[in-house]
Amino acid sequence: MMDLDQSRALRVESPDSPLELPELEICERYEKIFTAAVNDVLRENMLTPQILPNGTITLRDRHRDADKVLELGFPLWVRYRNSNGMLGRIRISGWQKQTRIGDVFIQPGDLIFADIDGVIVVPRAICVPVLLRAEEIANGESQLKKWLKEGMSATEIAKRGRYF
């Protein structure tokens, strides 16, 4: 029988539960690594469904201030642009609730990490261990690039336990 206790524990984390590092530091450190490294860690933890579809934010409705978003270089897909604000045009049906995009369930407090390669949701309960392991992977990538520049063969790199 499968033991799902750890998986369940990840999903009941409170959005304001304390973390081992300050949230701002966590975000700043995630910004320095790439989604592929985070994806590797999630795959190691059998959490591959955490990758959002299309690697972008998709809105089913209108959006305004698109120029400001585009200046940030952030990929955004919307049905149409509109200069109107939302005041009086929307009804808030809830906040701090679980939501779902594609097959990915997002809990309040989860970290959403994005770069040009994609968007990944990291459960709050494991965001620090995932960060630390992703930093290890990113540092390993730097070593791999150094070896390649030095002319090391792919076979030798693989013997050292690295992969492409």
N, C-alpha and C positions, 0 to 999 in steps of 0.2 A: 504494500500500500504506500502511496506517495505521502511524504511529509510536507505539508503546505504551511506549517506554522510560521516559518520565516517569511514566506511570501505574504501571508495574511498580516503579519506584524508590520511589514513595509507599508501596507495600504491603510493602516489605522493611525498613522502618525498625525499629530495635530499641526496645523499650519504655523503655530507659534512655539512649538516644542524647541527647547534649547539645542544648539549645535556646538560642536567642539571648537569651532572657529567663528569669529564674527561674520555675519552674512555678507557684509560689504567685501571683506577679504576673500571669502569664497567666490563671490561673483568676479572680482578682479582677477583671481587666479584662473578661474575657468576661461576668462577672456583671452588668456595667454596661450591656451592650448587649443587644439583643433578637434572637431566633432569625431573624426576617425578614431582618435585615441580614446575618447569617451565611449564611443560605440564598441571598441574592443573590450573595454572593461565591462560594459553592460552585457556583452556576449559571454564573457567569462562567467558572469553571474546569472546566465540564462534569462536575461531580461531584454531580448531582442525586440519585442513588440513596442519598445519605448521610442521608436523612431517615427516621427510624424510624416504623413504622406506628403510627397512633392517637395519636401525640404523648404517649405515656405509657409507663410501665414495666408490662409484663404478665408475671405469673408464672403458670406452668401448675400450680403446686403451692400448698401452704398458705403462710401468712405469719403471723408473730406481731409484736406491738408495732405494729400498724397505727395505733393512736392517736398514736404518736410521729411516724409518717410523715405522717399527716393534719394534725397540728399545724404541720408545715412547709409545708402547702398544696401538697404534691406529689401529682399524680394517680397513683394506683396501682390496678391491676386485678388481682385475685387470685381463684382458685377458691373459697377459703374461708379463714377465719382459724382459728388453732389456738394454744393456749397452750403447746404443747410446743416445747421447743428441738429442734435438729436433731442434737445429739450422739448418736451411735449409730444414727441413723436415715438417714443419708446416706452415700454413698461418693463421695469426691472422685475424679474421673476425670482431672483435669488442671487446670492453671492456667497463666497466661501463654501461652495458645494463642488462635489466631484463633477467633472465634465468629460466628454469623450470627443476626440477628433480622430476619425478613421477607427482603427482598432486600439488606439492609445487612450487609456484612462488617465486623467490628470486630477490629482488631489490638490486641494488648497495647500500651499507651502512647497509644492514640488518645484524644482528648478528647471526652467526651460532654457536650453542652451542652443544657440544657433550660429552658424557661419555659412559661408558660401556653399558648403557641401551638404548641409542639411540642418534639421531641427531635431533635437533629442530632449526627452523629458527624463530627468533624473529624480527618482523618489527622494523626498527630503530625508528620510531615515538613513539613506546610504550616500548622500551627496558628498560628504567629506571623504569617506573611504574611496569612492569612485574618483574624486578629484586627485587624491594622492596617487592612486594607481595610474590614472591617466597622465599625470605629470611624469611618472616613471617611464611610461611608454613614449611620451613626447621626447624625453631626454634620450631614450634609446634610439629614437629616429634620428636625433642629431648625431649620435655616434655612428649610425649606419651611413648617413650622408658623408661623414668624415672618411670612413673606410672606403666608400665608393670613390671619393675624390683622390684618395691615395692609391687607387688602382686595384683594390682587393677584389677577388672574383666572387661571384654570387655563391659558388660552392663553399668557399672559405667562410663567407658570412653566415651561411646556413649551418656550417659546422660549429660556429660560435653561438648557435641557438637563435639567430635572428631570421627574420623573413621579410619579404617585400610585400 
